[in-house]
Amino acid sequence: MNTRSSRSEGVSLRRIATSLVIIVFIVLTAGGAGYAQRQQPPRLIVTNYTGAVISVSAIVGGVAQGRGDISPGASVPIVPVKNRDRFQAEWQGQSRVKDVELRYDQNYGGLQDAWTVQ
């Protein structure tokens, strides 16, 4: 067996192995970047257990803005939201306030908070 041939085969195998490691690294890195892009938008899930229709508004600078109604027993996502966003629910002379506290939810695949109005 020729020693020179064995060395060149060993060098070629090392080059191939190194190239494969680099390719796998690039694929895994690109896959991770794709995962971050697929993350769901942050949301607040509002569930109405009051027995009445509630009106939900975002509170911006102390002023209610953007009103939406939620039927009794319904759950509605509000997207997108940020930590410390404030919302107010009003119905039949009553009101409640919610400050958003986002946490990662694995089932949803993104940040979310839940608010049960009752």
C-alpha positions as CSV (number, residue, x, y, z in Angstrom):
1,M,0.0,0.0,0.0
2,N,1.3,3.4,-0.9
3,T,1.8,5.7,2.1
4,R,1.3,8.8,-0.1
5,S,-2.1,7.5,-1.3
6,S,-3.2,6.8,2.3
7,R,-2.3,10.3,3.4
8,S,-4.1,12.0,0.5
9,E,-7.2,9.9,1.2
10,G,-7.1,10.9,4.8
11,V,-6.8,14.6,3.9
12,S,-9.7,14.3,1.5
13,L,-11.9,12.6,4.1
14,R,-11.0,15.3,6.6
15,R,-11.9,18.0,4.1
16,I,-15.2,16.3,3.3
17,A,-16.0,15.9,7.0
18,T,-15.1,19.6,7.7
19,S,-17.3,20.7,4.8
20,L,-20.2,18.6,6.0
21,V,-19.9,20.1,9.5
22,I,-19.9,23.6,8.1
23,I,-23.0,22.8,5.9
24,V,-24.9,21.3,8.9
25,F,-24.0,24.4,11.0
26,I,-25.3,26.8,8.3
27,V,-28.5,24.8,7.9
28,L,-29.2,24.7,11.6
29,T,-28.4,28.4,12.0
30,A,-30.8,29.2,9.1
31,G,-33.4,27.0,10.6
32,G,-33.2,28.8,13.9
33,A,-33.6,32.2,12.2
34,G,-36.7,30.8,10.4
35,Y,-38.2,29.7,13.7
36,A,-37.8,33.2,15.1
37,Q,-39.6,34.6,12.1
38,R,-42.5,32.1,12.5
39,Q,-43.2,33.1,16.1
40,Q,-46.9,34.1,16.6
41,P,-47.6,37.8,17.4
42,P,-48.0,38.8,21.0
43,R,-51.7,38.7,22.1
44,L,-54.1,39.2,24.9
45,I,-57.0,36.7,25.1
46,V,-60.1,38.4,26.7
47,T,-62.8,36.0,27.9
48,N,-66.2,37.4,29.0
49,Y,-67.8,35.6,31.9
50,T,-70.0,38.6,33.0
51,G,-73.3,37.4,31.5
52,A,-73.5,40.7,29.6
53,V,-71.9,42.2,26.5
54,I,-68.7,44.0,27.5
55,S,-67.0,46.9,25.7
56,V,-63.2,46.6,25.7
57,S,-61.0,49.6,25.0
58,A,-57.2,50.2,24.9
59,I,-56.2,52.9,27.4
60,V,-53.6,55.2,25.9
61,G,-52.4,58.2,27.9
62,G,-55.3,57.7,30.3
63,V,-57.9,57.9,27.5
64,A,-60.0,55.0,26.2
65,Q,-59.4,54.3,22.5
66,G,-60.7,51.8,20.0
67,R,-63.8,50.2,21.5
68,G,-64.9,46.6,20.7
69,D,-67.7,44.5,22.0
70,I,-67.4,40.9,23.3
71,S,-70.5,38.7,23.8
72,P,-71.1,36.7,27.0
73,G,-69.0,33.5,27.1
74,A,-66.8,34.5,24.2
75,S,-63.0,34.6,24.1
76,V,-61.4,37.1,21.7
77,P,-57.7,37.6,20.9
78,I,-56.4,41.2,20.7
79,V,-53.3,41.3,18.5
80,P,-50.6,42.7,18.7
81,V,-50.1,43.9,22.3
82,K,-47.0,44.9,24.3
83,N,-46.1,44.4,28.0
84,R,-47.8,47.0,30.2
85,D,-50.5,47.9,27.5
86,R,-53.6,48.7,29.4
87,F,-57.2,47.7,28.6
88,Q,-60.5,48.5,30.1
89,A,-63.7,46.4,30.0
90,E,-67.1,48.1,30.8
91,W,-70.6,46.7,31.1
92,Q,-73.8,47.6,33.0
93,G,-72.1,50.4,35.1
94,Q,-69.1,48.2,36.0
95,S,-65.5,48.3,34.8
96,R,-62.3,46.4,35.1
97,V,-58.7,47.3,34.0
98,K,-56.0,44.9,32.8
99,D,-52.3,45.6,32.4
100,V,-50.8,43.1,29.9
101,E,-48.1,40.8,31.3
102,L,-46.8,38.7,28.4
103,R,-45.4,35.2,28.9
104,Y,-44.3,32.7,26.3
105,D,-47.0,30.1,25.7
106,Q,-45.6,26.9,24.0
107,N,-49.0,25.8,22.7
108,Y,-49.6,29.2,21.0
109,G,-46.0,29.5,19.9
110,G,-45.6,33.1,21.1
111,L,-46.1,35.6,23.9
112,Q,-49.6,36.0,25.3
113,D,-51.6,37.0,28.3
114,A,-55.1,36.0,29.3
115,W,-57.8,38.1,30.9
116,T,-61.0,36.7,32.3
117,V,-63.6,39.4,32.9
118,Q,-66.2,38.4,35.5
